[in-house]
Amino acid sequence: MDVNTGFDFFTRHCAKEDHMKYKRSVSVFLAVLALIPAMMTAGCSEGSHIITQHTSRPDGTATSKPYATNSSLTKDDITLTVWESKDGPDEFIRKAGDSFHELYPNITIEYVNVEIPDAIINLKDKNSTVKRPDLFASPCDMAGELIANDLILPTIDTSFVNTVAMTFARDSVMYGDTMYGYPVSCETYALFYNKKFVDLNDIPSTWEGMIGWSKGFNTLYPGKYGFIFHADTVYYLAMLMSRDGNKLMSGNDYGLLNESAKYGMDLLGQMQEILPQNVTDFEYDDYDDLFLNGDAAFLVNGPWFVSKADASGIDYGIVNLPSFESGSNTYSIAGVRVMYVYSKSEHPKEADEFARYLLSEDMQRLRVKMTGTLPAANVDIDEKLDGFVNQLAFSYAMPNTPQTARFWEYGITVTKNVYAGKDPDEELKDYVDYLNGTDTPDNESNITDSLDSSNTE
């Protein structure tokens, strides 16, 4: 399974003087988050999130800093293995590894491709043949399960994180009173549009309007699609269930048995008419390729997709998600990508140091430039990413409790079940039962089969 709740952003090179900077935009967003009632006792998520405020410091005090070398590291020749995703983060790790090696000639960084949703799966699988990491990337909402399985170590230089990281990112690595890992990027998703098919002023403003627009588009352009999104994960399905500010994994019944969630399932049902007939058989790249090949006018995706869109040469723009016909804004799931030190690393101190290096000013700017995602530190970004910044004002984070893993697990089956004819209300009830651990053995088996199938992609 590849949710790629993946997470990264670009230096704002030629920003207009009157254009709002990322620093100010995110500060406003964080102020809004601070007003949201806490959903649980622990901080933050890919999958992949609510953030509890651990400090009253204004976010403006977050200060990016140049990196200072650590003379206490080993002088022996060692290799640190780092797990990360492809399509941007991989090249960043290689580039950052080369730079780190220049500072510490005895330390070599080895990149291994493990997509972030698969990291915990491989770490828990004793039969996995993937080389064990010293350091790996994961969504912050997986911290609870990682800690419960004794897979990660606490952060060594907490003061560096407290000084450098944005409040949203800083809080995401707190689990109770303990900090785990180093945040490297923040993210949510927004709406990409192909300028060949639609002008900015003609973009449907609501989901209901998007469905109607796409029906007309599909008729006008046979074989092409007006709208596409990664329908195989609740990471994106959550947006359709967010009417009236409904946030999943919060409140009674995890936000799944109210009218907003039911309305979202109704929208999903309507979208079966506009999505590809075989959409439930899609693998991750199939969704993206429709847009990249000019076969879709709209695509919901995250900042990690920017580098792929740029490489394709497609003329695109990014705006915040459509709202609902009722007037409610659409809320997206937000997350922070974190580099965690593996608990069984033979070089935990050096692994921690490389993670700290990735949060330094130069590396944050480099990561933004290479991956197109939002930084975890207080650095400027390219204005083309404003669609994500605007959407962040209407986003929320998943809790980092162990139960969140079950939330993602069941979420990969929802569209497939509904499009196969299952009653949407029953699907939501079964979802809640799965989260409560009271689902039937048959349903548990179906989830396991879906996970096994997705892991082979």
C-alpha positions in Angstrom: 0.0 0.0 0.0 1.3 3.4 -0.9 -0.6 6.3 0.7 2.3 8.6 0.3 1.2 10.8 2.8 4.9 11.8 1.9 6.0 15.4 2.9 8.3 18.3 1.4 8.6 22.2 0.0 10.4 24.8 -2.2 12.4 27.9 -1.4 10.6 31.1 -2.4 13.1 32.4 -4.9 11.4 35.3 -6.6 8.5 36.1 -4.3 6.5 39.3 -5.0 7.0 41.9 -2.3 3.2 42.0 -1.6 2.9 38.2 -1.5 2.2 36.5 1.8 5.2 34.5 2.9 5.0 30.9 4.1 6.2 32.0 7.6 3.2 34.3 8.0 0.7 31.9 6.3 1.7 29.0 8.5 1.7 31.1 11.6 -2.0 32.0 11.0 -2.7 28.3 10.3 -1.1 27.3 13.6 -3.0 30.0 15.5 -6.2 28.4 14.1 -5.1 24.9 15.1 -4.4 26.1 18.6 -8.1 27.0 18.9 -9.3 23.5 17.9 -10.2 21.4 20.9 -7.7 18.7 21.6 -8.9 15.3 20.3 -6.7 13.3 22.5 -3.9 13.4 25.1 -0.9 12.9 22.7 0.3 15.0 19.8 0.1 14.1 16.1 0.2 11.8 11.4 0.9 9.8 5.7 -0.5 6.8 7.2 0.7 10.1 6.8 -2.6 13.8 12.9 -4.7 16.5 15.8 -1.8 18.5 17.2 -1.8 19.3 20.9 -0.2 22.6 21.8 2.8 21.9 24.1 4.2 25.4 24.3 2.8 28.9 24.4 5.7 30.3 22.4 4.6 32.2 19.3 5.6 30.3 16.2 7.5 33.4 15.0 10.3 32.4 17.5 11.1 29.4 15.3 14.4 30.2 13.8 16.2 28.3 11.1 19.8 27.7 11.9 23.0 26.7 10.0 24.4 23.3 10.9 27.2 23.0 13.5 29.2 19.8 13.3 29.3 17.3 16.2 32.8 16.4 17.3 31.6 13.6 19.6 30.6 11.2 16.8 32.5 8.0 16.1 35.7 8.2 14.1 35.3 4.7 12.8 34.2 4.1 9.2 30.4 3.4 9.3 27.5 3.3 6.9 24.0 4.6 7.9 21.1 3.0 6.1 18.2 5.4 5.5 14.7 4.3 4.4 12.7 6.9 2.3 10.3 7.1 -0.5 11.0 7.6 -4.2 10.1 10.5 -6.5 12.0 13.3 -4.7 12.8 12.2 -1.1 15.2 9.6 -2.5 17.3 12.1 -4.4 17.2 14.5 -1.4 18.6 11.8 0.9 21.3 11.0 -1.5 22.2 14.7 -1.9 22.0 15.3 1.8 24.0 12.1 2.4 26.8 13.3 0.1 26.9 16.7 2.0 26.9 14.9 5.4 29.8 12.7 4.2 31.8 15.8 3.3 31.5 16.9 7.0 32.1 13.4 8.3 34.3 11.5 5.8 34.0 8.3 7.8 30.2 8.2 7.7 28.5 7.0 4.5 24.8 7.4 3.9 23.1 4.5 2.1 19.6 5.1 0.7 17.1 2.2 0.5 13.7 2.7 -1.1 10.9 1.8 1.4 7.7 3.9 1.0 6.6 5.5 4.2 3.4 3.5 4.7 5.5 0.3 4.3 8.2 1.2 6.9 6.3 -0.1 10.0 5.1 -3.1 8.1 8.7 -4.1 7.2 10.0 -3.3 10.7 7.4 -5.5 12.3 7.9 -8.3 9.8 10.7 -10.6 11.1 10.8 -12.2 7.7 11.3 -9.0 5.7 14.3 -9.2 3.4 14.8 -5.4 3.3 18.0 -4.2 4.9 17.3 -2.9 8.4 17.6 0.9 8.7 19.4 3.2 11.1 17.0 5.9 10.2 13.6 5.9 8.4 10.8 8.2 7.4 7.3 7.9 8.7 4.2 10.0 9.2 4.0 11.4 12.7 0.7 9.7 13.4 2.4 6.3 13.4 4.5 7.2 16.4 2.1 5.5 18.8 2.4 2.2 17.1 6.1 2.6 16.6 6.6 3.3 20.3 4.3 0.4 21.3 6.4 -2.0 19.3 9.6 -0.5 20.6 10.8 0.5 17.2 12.1 4.0 17.7 14.3 6.0 20.0 13.7 9.4 21.7 15.3 12.5 20.1 18.7 13.4 21.4 18.9 17.1 20.6 15.4 18.2 21.7 16.5 21.8 22.1 17.5 22.0 18.4 14.0 20.9 17.4 12.3 23.3 19.8 14.4 26.2 18.4 14.2 25.4 14.7 10.9 23.6 13.9 7.6 25.3 13.3 5.1 24.8 16.1 3.0 22.4 14.0 6.0 20.3 13.2 7.5 20.5 16.7 4.3 19.3 18.4 4.0 16.4 16.0 7.0 14.7 17.4 5.8 14.8 21.0 4.4 11.7 22.5 3.3 12.6 26.0 6.2 14.4 27.4 8.8 12.7 25.2 10.1 13.8 21.8 10.7 11.2 19.1 12.4 11.9 15.8 13.1 15.1 13.8 10.3 16.6 11.6 11.5 17.2 8.0 8.4 18.4 6.2 4.7 19.3 6.6 2.0 18.5 4.1 -1.6 18.3 3.2 -3.3 17.9 -0.2 -5.0 20.3 -2.6 -6.5 20.4 -6.1 -4.2 20.2 -9.1 -5.8 21.4 -12.4 -4.6 21.1 -16.0 -4.7 24.6 -17.6 -5.3 23.1 -21.0 -8.7 22.0 -19.9 -9.9 24.6 -17.4 -9.1 28.2 -16.5 -8.7 29.3 -12.9 -12.0 31.2 -12.8 -13.9 28.2 -14.2 -12.9 25.7 -11.6 -16.0 24.2 -9.9 -16.2 25.7 -6.4 -18.1 22.8 -4.8 -17.9 19.0 -4.8 -21.4 18.8 -6.2 -20.4 21.1 -9.0 -17.3 19.1 -9.7 -19.3 16.0 -10.2 -21.7 17.7 -12.6 -18.7 19.4 -14.4 -16.9 16.0 -14.7 -19.9 14.3 -16.3 -19.9 16.9 -19.0 -16.2 16.7 -19.5 -16.2 12.9 -19.7 -18.9 13.1 -22.4 -17.0 15.8 -24.3 -13.6 13.9 -24.1 -14.2 10.2 -24.2 -11.4 8.3 -22.5 -10.5 11.2 -20.4 -11.8 12.1 -16.9 -12.8 15.4 -15.4 -11.8 14.5 -11.8 -9.6 11.8 -10.2 -8.3 11.2 -6.7 -6.6 8.4 -4.9 -9.8 6.6 -4.0 -8.0 3.6 -2.3 -7.2 5.4 0.9 -9.2 7.2 3.7 -6.4 9.8 3.6 -8.3 11.4 0.7 -11.8 10.0 1.4 -11.8 12.0 4.6 -12.2 15.3 2.6 -15.6 14.1 1.3 -16.8 13.4 4.9 -15.7 16.8 6.3 -18.9 18.8 5.7 -19.7 21.0 8.7 -16.1 20.6 9.9 -16.4 16.9 10.6 -13.0 15.4 11.4 -12.4 11.7 11.4 -10.9 9.9 14.5 -12.6 12.6 16.7 -15.7 12.8 18.7 -18.3 10.0 19.1 -17.8 7.0 16.8 -14.6 8.5 15.3 -16.6 11.0 13.2 -17.9 8.1 11.0 -21.5 7.7 12.0 -22.8 11.3 11.7 -24.6 12.9 8.8 -21.4 14.5 7.4 -19.7 11.2 7.0 -22.8 9.7 5.5 -23.0 12.6 3.0 -19.4 12.0 2.1 -20.2 8.4 1.3 -23.1 9.6 -0.9 -20.7 11.9 -2.8 -18.3 8.9 -3.2 -21.2 6.9 -4.6 -22.0 9.7 -7.1 -18.3 9.8 -8.2 -18.5 6.2 -9.3 -20.1 7.6 -12.5 -17.2 9.9 -13.2 -14.2 7.9 -12.2 -12.7 5.1 -14.3 -14.7 1.9 -14.2 -11.7 -0.1 -13.0 -10.6 2.5 -10.4 -10.8 0.0 -7.6 -8.1 -2.0 -9.4 -5.8 1.0 -9.7 -2.3 1.0 -8.2 -0.8 4.2 -6.9 0.9 5.4 -10.1 -2.3 4.8 -12.1 -4.0 7.7 -10.5 -1.1 10.1 -11.0 -0.5 8.9 -14.6 -4.0 9.9 -15.7 -3.2 13.5 -14.8 0.4 13.5 -16.0 -0.5 12.1 -19.4 -3.2 14.7 -19.9 -6.1 12.3 -19.4 -7.6 14.1 -16.4 -8.5 17.7 -15.8 -8.3 17.6 -12.0 -6.4 15.6 -9.5 -6.3 15.8 -5.7 -2.7 15.2 -4.6 0.0 16.5 -2.2 3.1 18.6 -2.6 5.2 15.5 -3.1 3.5 15.3 -6.6 4.9 18.7 -7.7 8.2 17.3 -8.8 6.4 14.7 -11.0 4.1 17.3 -12.5 7.1 19.6 -13.2 9.0 16.8 -14.9 6.0 15.9 -17.1 5.9 19.4 -18.6 2.2 19.7 -18.0 0.9 23.3 -17.5 -0.9 23.1 -14.2 -2.0 25.1 -11.2 -2.8 24.3 -7.6 -5.8 25.6 -5.6 -7.5 24.6 -2.3 -10.1 21.9 -2.3 -13.7 22.6 -3.4 -16.2 23.4 -0.7 -19.7 21.9 -0.1 -22.9 23.1 -1.6 -24.0 23.9 1.9 -21.3 26.5 2.2 -19.0 24.4 4.5 -15.3 24.3 3.8 -13.6 21.1 3.0 -11.1 19.9 5.6 -8.1 17.8 4.6 -5.9 15.6 6.6 -2.5 17.2 7.4 0.7 15.5 8.5 4.3 15.9 9.3 7.0 13.6 7.9 9.4 12.6 10.6 12.8 10.9 10.5 13.0 8.3 13.3 16.0 6.5 14.6 15.5 2.7 14.6 15.7 1.3 18.1 18.0 -1.5 16.9 20.4 0.7 15.0 24.1 -0.1 15.7 24.9 3.6 15.4 22.0 5.5 17.1 24.0 8.6 17.9 25.2 9.1 14.4 21.7 8.3 13.0 20.2 10.9 15.2 22.9 13.4 14.1 22.0 12.8 10.4 18.3 13.4 11.2 19.2 16.6 13.0 21.2 17.6 9.9 18.1 17.2 7.8 16.3 19.9 9.9 19.1 22.4 9.4 18.5 25.5 7.3 20.5 24.5 4.3 19.0 21.0 4.2 15.4 22.3 4.7 15.9 24.7 1.7 17.4 21.8 -0.3 14.5 19.5 0.5 11.9 22.1 -0.5 13.8 22.7 -3.8 14.1 19.0 -4.6 10.8 17.6 -3.4 8.4 20.6 -3.7 6.9 20.0 -0.2 6.5 22.4 2.8 9.4 22.7 5.2 9.3 21.8 8.9 11.6 24.8 9.7 10.9 28.5 9.2 12.1 29.0 5.7 10.4 30.6 2.7 8.7 28.7 -0.1 7.8 29.1 -3.8 4.5 30.9 -4.3 3.2 28.1 -6.6 2.6 26.1 -3.4 0.1 28.6 -2.0 -2.7 26.3 -2.8 -1.4 23.9 -0.1 -0.8 26.8 2.4 -4.4 27.9 1.8 -5.7 24.4 2.4 -3.6 24.0 5.6 -6.0 26.6 7.1 -8.7 23.9 6.7 -6.9 20.8 7.7 -6.4 18.6 10.8 -4.1 16.0 12.1 -4.7 12.4 13.0 -3.8 11.3 16.6 -0.6 9.4 17.0 -2.2 6.6 19.1 -1.7 3.0 18.2 -5.3 2.8 17.1 -4.6 5.1 14.2 -2.9 2.3 12.4 -6.3 0.4 12.2 -7.9 3.6 10.9 -5.5 3.5 7.9 -5.8 -0.3 7.5 -9.6 -0.3 7.1 -9.5 2.8 5.0 -8.0 1.1 2.0 -11.1 -1.1 1.6 -13.9 1.5 1.8 -14.2 2.5 -1.9 -13.8 -1.1 -3.1 -16.5 -2.3 -0.8 -19.0 0.5 -1.6 -18.4 0.2 -5.4 -18.9 -3.5 -5.1 -22.4 -2.9 -3.8 -22.1 -2.8 0.0 -24.5 -0.5 1.8 -22.5 2.7 2.7 -24.1 2.9 6.1 -23.1 -0.6 6.9 -19.6 0.1 5.7 -19.3 3.0 8.1 -20.6 0.8 11.0 -18.1 -1.9 10.1 -15.4 0.7 10.1 -16.2 1.7 13.6 -16.4 -1.9 14.7 -12.9 -2.5 13.2 -11.6 0.5 15.1 -13.2 -0.8 18.3 -11.8 -4.3 17.7 -15.3 -5.7 17.6 -15.6 -6.6 13.9 -16.3 -10.1 12.7 -13.6 -12.6 11.9 -14.6 -12.6 8.3 -14.3 -8.8 8.0 -10.9 -8.9 9.8 -9.8 -11.5 7.2 -10.9 -9.2 4.3 -8.8 -6.4 5.7 -5.8 -8.6 6.0 -6.3 -9.8 2.4 -6.4 -6.2 1.2 -3.3 -5.3 3.1 -1.4 -8.3 1.7 -2.6 -7.4 -1.8 -1.5 -3.8 -1.5 1.9 -4.7 -0.1 2.7 -6.6 -3.3 2.2 -3.5 -5.5 
